[in-house]
Amino acid sequence: MSRLTLWALAWTLTVSCLAAQSTQTDWSVVSGLHAGTPVEVVFGNLKRAAGPVVEAADDHLTLQTAGGPTRIARSDVRRVNVTSRSRGKRAILGLAIGAGAGAAIAAIAVNAKDIDLRYDLSIGVPMVLGGAIGAGVGAATGGPRTVYRAP
């Protein structure tokens, strides 16, 4: 591996670790959430409530739950997570992107060598590998993001 590659890898890992350790203690992030944003709230007693935001204010957060709108006081909140697409949806999206990228890279490589595409697996194999890698990365990334943690 070249030095540049090692430096890039070290920088990426450092930034990822720092980003993973950051926590939010500023309620203004919560009060700035738009209506309809899917969130999960963890209370001080570790019970949970989840649903889309109806209203976010400086002193409370209102969610639409199965039992109707639920108003949660800021003092009762331990943590607020913004939820995202399900793991399966992220995996499917990663599969599509990875397979497309694998096929495109293979097509460029094959055309550069003037190989007959009708009898060659040189497009299919990179497409399958790219799809598998993309699905794995898609499933592993994303997920809930903590926007507030009580001090």
C-alpha positions as CSV (number, residue, x, y, z in Angstrom):
1,M,0.0,0.0,0.0
2,S,1.2,3.5,-0.8
3,R,1.7,6.1,1.9
4,L,-1.1,8.2,0.5
5,T,-3.5,5.3,0.8
6,L,-2.4,4.7,4.4
7,W,-2.8,8.4,5.3
8,A,-6.3,8.4,3.7
9,L,-7.3,5.3,5.6
10,A,-6.0,6.7,8.9
11,W,-7.8,10.0,8.3
12,T,-11.1,8.3,7.5
13,L,-10.9,6.1,10.6
14,T,-10.0,9.1,12.8
15,V,-12.9,11.2,11.5
16,S,-15.3,8.2,11.8
17,C,-14.3,7.6,15.4
18,L,-14.7,11.3,16.3
19,A,-18.1,11.5,14.7
20,A,-19.3,8.4,16.5
21,Q,-18.3,9.9,19.8
22,S,-20.1,13.2,19.5
23,T,-23.3,13.6,21.4
24,Q,-25.8,16.4,21.3
25,T,-26.9,18.1,24.5
26,D,-28.6,21.1,22.7
27,W,-32.4,20.9,22.7
28,S,-32.6,23.4,19.8
29,V,-31.8,20.5,17.5
30,V,-35.0,18.8,18.7
31,S,-37.1,21.9,18.6
32,G,-35.9,22.4,15.0
33,L,-37.3,19.1,13.8
34,H,-39.9,19.3,11.1
35,A,-43.4,17.8,11.5
36,G,-43.5,14.3,10.2
37,T,-39.9,13.4,11.1
38,P,-39.8,9.9,12.5
39,V,-38.2,9.8,15.9
40,E,-37.8,7.6,18.9
41,V,-37.8,9.1,22.4
42,V,-36.2,7.4,25.4
43,F,-37.5,8.5,28.8
44,G,-35.6,8.8,32.1
45,N,-37.1,5.4,33.2
46,L,-35.8,3.9,29.9
47,K,-39.3,3.5,28.4
48,R,-39.7,4.4,24.7
49,A,-42.1,6.2,22.5
50,A,-41.8,6.3,18.7
51,G,-43.6,8.1,15.9
52,P,-43.6,11.1,13.7
53,V,-43.2,14.6,15.2
54,V,-46.4,16.6,15.4
55,E,-44.9,19.6,17.2
56,A,-41.4,20.4,18.6
57,A,-41.1,23.3,21.0
58,D,-38.5,24.7,23.5
59,D,-40.2,22.9,26.4
60,H,-41.8,19.8,24.9
61,L,-42.1,17.4,22.0
62,T,-45.3,16.0,20.6
63,L,-45.4,12.7,18.8
64,Q,-48.2,10.9,16.9
65,T,-48.3,7.5,18.5
66,A,-50.8,4.6,18.2
67,G,-52.8,6.1,21.1
68,G,-53.0,9.5,19.5
69,P,-50.8,12.6,20.0
70,T,-48.4,12.2,23.0
71,R,-46.9,15.4,24.5
72,I,-43.5,14.7,26.2
73,A,-42.0,17.3,28.5
74,R,-38.3,18.1,27.9
75,S,-37.5,17.2,31.5
76,D,-38.8,13.6,30.9
77,V,-36.6,13.0,27.8
78,R,-33.3,11.2,28.2
79,R,-32.5,10.7,24.5
80,V,-34.0,11.5,21.0
81,N,-33.1,9.5,18.0
82,V,-34.1,10.3,14.4
83,T,-35.0,7.0,12.7
84,S,-34.3,6.3,9.1
85,R,-35.1,3.7,6.5
86,S,-35.1,0.1,7.5
87,R,-32.0,-2.0,7.2
88,G,-33.6,-4.0,4.4
89,K,-34.3,-0.9,2.3
90,R,-30.8,0.3,2.8
91,A,-29.4,-3.1,1.8
92,I,-31.5,-3.2,-1.4
93,L,-30.4,0.3,-2.3
94,G,-26.8,-0.7,-1.7
95,L,-27.3,-3.8,-3.8
96,A,-28.5,-1.8,-6.7
97,I,-25.8,0.8,-6.5
98,G,-23.0,-1.8,-6.0
99,A,-24.3,-4.0,-8.9
100,G,-24.5,-1.0,-11.2
101,A,-21.0,0.2,-10.3
102,G,-19.6,-3.3,-10.7
103,A,-21.2,-3.7,-14.1
104,A,-20.0,-0.2,-15.3
105,I,-16.4,-0.8,-14.2
106,A,-16.4,-4.3,-15.8
107,A,-17.9,-2.9,-19.0
108,I,-15.2,-0.2,-19.2
109,A,-12.5,-2.8,-18.5
110,V,-13.8,-5.3,-21.0
111,N,-14.3,-2.7,-23.8
112,A,-10.7,-1.5,-23.2
113,K,-9.5,-5.1,-24.0
114,D,-11.9,-5.7,-26.9
115,I,-13.2,-9.0,-25.4
116,D,-16.3,-10.5,-26.9
117,L,-19.1,-9.9,-24.3
118,R,-21.4,-12.7,-25.6
119,Y,-19.3,-15.5,-24.2
120,D,-17.6,-13.9,-21.2
121,L,-18.6,-13.7,-17.6
122,S,-16.5,-10.6,-17.1
123,I,-19.5,-8.4,-16.6
124,G,-21.6,-10.8,-14.4
125,V,-19.0,-11.6,-11.8
126,P,-18.1,-8.0,-10.9
127,M,-21.7,-7.1,-10.9
128,V,-22.5,-9.8,-8.4
129,L,-19.5,-8.9,-6.2
130,G,-20.4,-5.2,-6.4
131,G,-24.0,-6.0,-5.5
132,A,-22.9,-8.1,-2.5
133,I,-20.5,-5.5,-1.2
134,G,-23.1,-2.7,-1.7
135,A,-25.8,-4.7,0.1
136,G,-23.4,-5.3,3.0
137,V,-22.4,-1.6,3.2
138,G,-26.0,-0.5,2.9
139,A,-27.2,-2.8,5.7
140,A,-24.3,-1.8,8.0
141,T,-24.6,2.0,7.6
142,G,-27.4,4.4,8.5
143,G,-29.8,3.5,11.2
144,P,-31.0,5.8,14.0
145,R,-29.1,9.0,14.7
146,T,-29.0,10.5,18.2
147,V,-29.9,14.2,18.0
148,Y,-30.3,14.9,21.7
149,R,-28.9,13.3,24.9
150,A,-29.9,14.8,28.3
151,P,-26.8,16.2,30.2
